Amino acid sequence: MGWWTDEVLPHITDYTLRGREMGELRAQACEALHGRVLEVGFGSGLNVPFYPAEVTQVDAVEPSELAWKMSEKRRLETHVPIGRVGRDAQQLNIAGDRYDAALVTFSLCTIPDPAAAMREIARVLKSGASLHFLEHGVSSDPKVEAWQRRLEPLQRRLAGGCHLTRDPVQLAEDAGLLVKMVERGDLPGGPKPFTAGFFGEAVRV
């Protein structure tokens, strides 16, 4: 994937996606997790401090070797057993109907085929289990969306394939999940084309 993507971007991502305000959003995304959880796009483990006591196991999917290594301290400090079960969310080597919950934060933007990844998440969730998501994506403001589409080619080159105009709600619905709740608003920091946020829950029915 190249030096920039492999060795630099994990550090930039870790720095830009933490902080007090972002931590509060992560805590909200994690608060209803319970039982065995699949986390797609585990990264450097920024969600780990917010796992509730009801979580008994987290199975992580993370493509970056450096990000996984960076997460070690956070993994060692939590009460929750965490194991890496894969690198590619588009093809999970996991039996269906396995998880009590799933979590994805700031990761759907970079997965080459997010629709395939969402179908895989839906497949491995138990019936009635929820995907909890915190993502950035396409703005509801047409003027901002126009800027997103102008900036997206450059964003993809500089940010490891990150897309600005994906719609996590549509992806969840297309995978057969029932979107139970969604909130949209600006994420902390940065110009509007980069901070159109989605926070929500989608259920496998």
N, C-alpha and C positions, 0 to 999 in steps of 0.2 A: 504493500500500500504506500510505501515511501516514508522517508525520514520525517517529513513534516507531520503526516498523519499518525505515524507510529510512535514518534518520540517527543513531539511538541504538543500536539493537540490535547492529549490526555491531561497535561498540566494546565493548559489554558481552560479547558472545560471544568476541571476541578476548582480553579480559582473563580471563574465567572459564575458558576452555578451554586456557590455556597454563600454564606452570610445570613444575617438575622432574618431579613424579610423572606428570603428564599427558604430558609429553614422553617419558617412558620407555614409556608405553603406545603413543604414536604411533610410536615407533621400532620396537616389536614389530609393529605393524600394517603398517609399510612394509618390513620387512627382506627379505621374499621377492619384492618387486616387481622386475620386469625388463622390458626391451624397451619397447614402446609401451604407455603406461598411460592409462586413463581415470580421472580423479578427479571424482567427483560430489559437489557441495557443497564446492567448493574453499575458499570463505570468504576469510579474510585470509592464507591460505598457511601455516597453522601446521604442516602436514606437510612442507613443502618442505625444511627442514633435515635431514630423516630419509630422504630418497630415497637408496637405495643406488646405487653406481657402475654397477650393471647396468641402470639405467633410462636409456633413450635419448631418450625424448620423453614429456611429459605433456600430455594434452588435458584441459582443465578445463571443467567445467560449473558455473556460478555465477550465480544470479539477481540478486545484489546488486551494484549499480554501486559503492557505497562500499566494500564488502568487497574487490572486485577491485582498486580503487585502493589500498586499504590493503596489499594483498599485493605491491605493486610492488617494494619494497626486498628482500623475501625472494626474489622471482623473479629479480631482478638478481644476487643473491649466489650462486645455485646453478649447478652445472655442467649442469643439465638444461634443455633448451629447453622452455618452457611456453607454450601458447597456449590461448586461450579459444574453445571450439568450440560453446558453447551456453549458454543460460540456464535451460532447462527440461528436466530429466531425464526427464520423462514423455513427451516427444516429441523424440528425438534425430535430427537431420538427418545421420546417419552411416550408412555402409554396414555391413552385418553382417559378422561374422567378422573384425574388424579389430584387436582389442586382445589383447596378451599377458597383461594383468592389468588389474584395476579396483580402485579404492579408494573407500570411502565411510566417513567418520567424522563422527559427530554431525550427520547430515543427514537420515536417513530420518524422523526425528521431525517435520520441518516440511514435507515434500513433501505437497501435497494428496492425491495418489493414489500412495502408495508402491508399491502393487502394479504399477501401470503403469511406474513408474520401474525397478523391479526386472526386469520383463520386458524393458525396453529395454537394461538392462545385460547381461542374459543374451544378448540378440540380438547385441550388438556384440562380445562376447567370442569369441575363437577357441575351437574345440573343445579341451578340456583346459586352458583358461586359467582362472584363479581370480579371484574377487572376494574381497578382503580387507576386513573390516569391523570397526569399533570404534564401538559405538553404546550409547545408553542406551535402556531400554524397560521392558516390563512385568516386575515382580518375580515371583520364584518363591515368595515368601512371601505367602500369602493376605491377611494383615493389612496388609502394605505395599501390596499391589495394591488393596485396598479404599480406602486413603488416596489412592493414585494416581488412582483413578476419581473421588474426591471433589474432588481438587485440579485435575484436568485441565481443566475449563472455564476456570478462572482462569488456569492456565498457558498455555493457548492464546491468551487475550486479551493477556497480558503479554509472551509470548515468541515472537511472530511465528508463531503457529499450531503451536507445539511440543506434541506429544502425549507423554504419559507411559506409555502402555500398549501401544505397538506392539511387535511381536515380529519382529525382523530375521531370525531363523532360519526362522520360518514363512513370511515374505515370500520368502526365498530359495528355500525348497522349493517354494512355490506357483508360482514362476517357472521351475521345472524344473531348478534348480541342485542339485547334490549337496553337502550340507553335510559337509565333510571333517573339520572341527574346530571346536569352540566351547567357550569358557570363559565362565562367568558369575561375577560377583562385584561388590562395591561399588566404584564409581569414587571417586577422591579428592574429598574435600570435599562438604559439603552433607548435608541429611537424606536418609534412605533412599528416600523416594518419588522423589527426583530423581537417584539415583545407582546404580540397578540397571543394571549394565553387561553388555555382550555383546562378546566379542572372538573373531573366527573367520575361517574360510575356506570358501568355497563354490565348487565347480568346475562349469564347463559340460561336460557329458558328451555 
